[in-house]
């Protein structure tokens, strides 16, 4: 009997017999990570984890259960990587937009609720409305502050319309 024969006849079956029960346990530990990677911290992740755990119980064989769990983990990792890449691309392409979105509460001169009187807001809404009427089309709108110098903020026309609607509402900037 050669070493190869001993390996094939004794060692491998013994290793599989000892490691087999651990495969089911490991598969059950891998599925929550797979669900979290695939669906994030959502209720849907909890639902999928429950479904996958039920599927795991129906799968015969310990190694097959482990293969199923690692398949879910691979799929979850791919989705997570794609999600991160998409967010990174969106951030790079629209970085200023994200910064502006996160900025209002932190910016110097941020407007507090109630700090702008209704008359000022309505006057600004009328001025924006007049500008949009006088300059029809789909071109972006240049907004120049009264003390901004030569710099102008350029926003999509739909944003200017939305701003005029917000400023023209009954209680503008009330909070």
Phi and psi in degrees as a GROMACS rama.xvg file:
@    title "Ramachandran Plot"
@    xaxis  label "Phi"
@    yaxis  label "Psi"
@TYPE xy
-91.5104  170.674  UNK-2
-62.4596  -35.1626  UNK-3
-64.0806  -42.2882  UNK-4
-64.3669  -41.5623  UNK-5
-64.4822  -42.6216  UNK-6
-59.4917  -48.0367  UNK-7
-70.7864  -36.8479  UNK-8
-87.4966  -29.7496  UNK-9
-119.916  -55.1921  UNK-10
-66.5353  -50.9407  UNK-11
-62.9729  -49.1873  UNK-12
-60.959  -36.5119  UNK-13
-65.3508  -43.905  UNK-14
-63.0303  -42.7628  UNK-15
-65.6446  -38.3565  UNK-16
-65.3055  -37.4756  UNK-17
-77.4649  -38.621  UNK-18
-85.7485  -19.7762  UNK-19
-52.9147  -53.3163  UNK-20
-61.5684  -29.1601  UNK-21
-70.1397  -26.4482  UNK-22
-63.2496  -43.5349  UNK-23
-64.0513  -41.5625  UNK-24
-62.968  -45.8392  UNK-25
-64.781  -39.1295  UNK-26
-60.2007  -42.6403  UNK-27
-65.4665  -29.1422  UNK-28
-79.753  -26.8538  UNK-29
-79.1936  -33.793  UNK-30
-58.4734  -42.0098  UNK-31
-60.5397  -37.5975  UNK-32
-65.5302  -41.365  UNK-33
-61.9252  -43.784  UNK-34
-63.8417  -40.9964  UNK-35
-65.0644  -42.1451  UNK-36
-65.92  -39.2968  UNK-37
-75.7257  -41.6797  UNK-38
-117.399  -2.69774  UNK-39
74.146  -163.386  UNK-40
-87.6489  68.3333  UNK-41
-125.661  168.452  UNK-42
-66.167  -32.1644  UNK-43
-62.0306  -35.2634  UNK-44
-62.089  -41.0015  UNK-45
-65.748  -39.7475  UNK-46
-65.2917  -45.9563  UNK-47
-63.6621  -39.437  UNK-48
-60.0365  -43.2396  UNK-49
-63.6819  -42.7146  UNK-50
-63.9727  -45.4783  UNK-51
-65.2893  -37.3125  UNK-52
-64.3502  -39.5384  UNK-53
-64.383  -41.5888  UNK-54
-61.1695  -40.7872  UNK-55
-60.8752  -39.0732  UNK-56
-65.0635  -29.4157  UNK-57
-84.7306  -11.9197  UNK-58
-82.945  126.898  UNK-59
-79.2961  150.103  UNK-60
82.3662  137.779  UNK-61
-73.9878  -40.7794  UNK-62
-66.9213  -34.8885  UNK-63
-66.1058  -38.6416  UNK-64
-61.8738  -42.7136  UNK-65
-65.0474  -40.724  UNK-66
-62.3066  -41.6292  UNK-67
-60.9261  -47.2477  UNK-68
-62.8574  -43.1726  UNK-69
-70.0705  -27.9421  UNK-70
-64.4674  -43.7549  UNK-71
-63.9089  -38.2526  UNK-72
-64.4511  -42.4774  UNK-73
-63.5641  -42.761  UNK-74
-64.1906  -43.0553  UNK-75
-63.163  -38.8248  UNK-76
-65.3003  -39.5149  UNK-77
-65.1084  -43.7091  UNK-78
-64.2225  -42.9566  UNK-79
-62.5403  -43.3567  UNK-80
-65.1025  -40.5985  UNK-81
-64.7975  -41.3005  UNK-82
-61.8151  -45.4731  UNK-83
-64.7619  -40.1897  UNK-84
-65.7964  -39.5847  UNK-85
-64.3909  -43.9823  UNK-86
-64.8296  -40.3372  UNK-87
-65.4717  -40.8216  UNK-88
-65.0075  -44.021  UNK-89
-63.2897  -39.2482  UNK-90
-65.9908  -42.845  UNK-91
-66.2785  -39.8427  UNK-92
-78.4228  -26.0489  UNK-93
-128.365  33.562  UNK-94
-53.0485  -42.1925  UNK-95
-65.0117  -35.3294  UNK-96
-64.3499  -44.4864  UNK-97
-64.0849  -40.8793  UNK-98
-63.3004  -41.347  UNK-99
-66.9823  -35.6146  UNK-100
-66.2265  -38.8478  UNK-101
-84.7907  -13.1657  UNK-102
-75.4816  -38.7785  UNK-103
-49.7608  -41.9081  UNK-104
-71.4971  -18.2395  UNK-105
-103.997  -19.2354  UNK-106
-72.5286  147.634  UNK-107
-67.6  133.187  UNK-108
83.9936  15.362  UNK-109
-61.5912  143.579  UNK-110
-84.9842  124.247  UNK-111
-88.0752  150.836  UNK-112
-54.9464  132.176  UNK-113
85.4688  -3.61001  UNK-114
-78.045  -19.9804  UNK-115
-108.4  127.363  UNK-116
-76.7228  156.919  UNK-117
-61.4966  -36.1865  UNK-118
-62.5573  -43.8377  UNK-119
-63.6162  -42.9848  UNK-120
-64.4546  -42.529  UNK-121
-66.837  -37.3875  UNK-122
-62.7923  -42.9257  UNK-123
-64.7458  -40.0686  UNK-124
-61.9158  -42.7205  UNK-125
-63.5551  -41.7409  UNK-126
-64.4077  -41.5515  UNK-127
-64.8656  -44.6033  UNK-128
-60.3615  -43.1715  UNK-129
-62.185  -42.132  UNK-130
-62.9615  -45.9086  UNK-131
-63.9016  -36.0122  UNK-132
-68.9635  -41.4837  UNK-133
-73.3824  -22.4258  UNK-134
-125.353  73.3794  UNK-135
-70.375  162.571  UNK-136
127.713  -171.818  UNK-137
-111.452  6.84469  UNK-138
-65.8006  151.711  UNK-139
-60.4214  156.407  UNK-140
-105.677  130.27  UNK-141
-91.5525  124.478  UNK-142
-112.156  119.956  UNK-143
-116.166  122.981  UNK-144
-70.3928  157.424  UNK-145
-63.4388  -29.1582  UNK-146
-118.287  20.2166  UNK-147
-86.0166  -2.61086  UNK-148
73.7738  -138.962  UNK-149
-86.2391  -12.3275  UNK-150
-73.1224  143.607  UNK-151
-133.73  146.975  UNK-152
-92.8052  125.999  UNK-153
-107.119  123.014  UNK-154
-127.468  154.979  UNK-155
-60.2739  148.951  UNK-156
-56.243  -38.314  UNK-157
-63.2514  -32.4134  UNK-158
-70.1883  -39.1557  UNK-159
-63.9482  -40.2134  UNK-160
-62.9069  -44.7536  UNK-161
-62.3577  -41.7132  UNK-162
-61.6904  -43.0036  UNK-163
-62.8851  -39.0197  UNK-164
-66.3174  -40.929  UNK-165
-64.8332  -46.5346  UNK-166
-65.539  -30.893  UNK-167
-85.7419  -0.544727  UNK-168
-68.8117  167.577  UNK-169
-59.2209  -46.3372  UNK-170
-121.471  75.0252  UNK-171
-64.2387  137.348  UNK-172
56.1469  30.148  UNK-173
-78.8333  -31.2347  UNK-174
